[in-house]
Amino acid sequence: MLNETRGSPDPTLLGELLMNLLETELPQDLLEVLPFPEERFTELTKLAEFDWSTITEPAKTETGWVERTYRMPKEAAVVIDDAIARVKRDSGNVKDWHALEFICADFSAK
């Protein structure tokens, strides 16, 4: 982003770069480290225009990891984020996936 000190980035090229990053990173992870508000990020990547129905469940990898993507209202995401943060705080800052697993296991046991 240093090129902005001497000019403006090409929005098309910047969007392509961000889309390349999205092949290996989650949008929320990129938003944490990139200097863009969510609206600008969505505009640059054209995620608002993306046809989410084309996403299929990824095959299970050799390590046993499965990637999940869910669309939900922001209010629901806030509730989930708060629950994950609470578990991480109370459990010694475990990984997000582990906190979510704990929440689901606790719910399933009731």
Secondary structure, DSSP 8 states (H G I E B T S, - for coil): -GGGGSS---HHHHHHHHHHHHTTS-HHHHHHHSS--HHHHHHHHTGGG--GGG-------TT----------HHHHHHHHHHHHHHHHHTTS--HHHHHHHHHHHHHH-
